[in-house]
């Protein structure tokens, strides 16, 4: 809806979810019916390596917090301004019992300055506070795969990284935003996450999980397995579909 001039010229589109595929079909029914465009859902290839990702022990309970960049409630909002000091306080509460990782969306700090929620100086001061409390800040998207290996507990806003995190099989504390409308595909995963409506909820779940209480463990593993089965062969399916399209449209030189 935001970029119709781009999407109407996409010949072959591989969607990341069935509902995304359906949205495309609703927006371009005529082009699809005339075979000017094609849309397929075969799964999301990038998810496969995260299923039951081997864990590296850090010698402490490793907790990663992933706040969203946008503060728009329609697309699930961000809890950064509410929880930024509370997250740091975990290091004071637990000391050497925890290792904390802060993984903001790459656009978060630019958005904070654009919205005038924080100045560059205050952001730099916050970064120094993270360092002073021995909290590692992940600064690049490229490092996600390795950086989540030691993580025992994920704390996150609604985000596209929730799927890979969920596939690891490790517990997720989901910081829900009121009135957000996530993709329907997320609903099954949400049922196996610990939903927090406040920082008090977050901390209560952290306490329980650190004590070994994880009642959603079995349900999480079951759903993660189904999710993996849905996406595991997607790369090959996409390649096969492209080759088939080429064969279907190959010109006969004779």
Secondary structure, DSSP 4 states (H G I P E B T S, - for coil): ---HHHHTT-SEEEESSHHHHHHHHHH-HHHHHTTS-EEEE---GGGGGGTTPPPPP-SSEEEEEE--S---GGGT---HHHHHHHHHHHHHHHGGGEEEEE---TTHHHHHHHTTSS-HHHHHHHHHHHHHTT-EE---GGGHHHHTTT-SEEEE-S-THHHHHHHTT-EEEEE--TT----TTHHHHHTTSEEESSHHHHHHHHHHHHTT--TTHHHHHHHHHHHHHHHTTHHHHHHHHHHHHHHHT-----
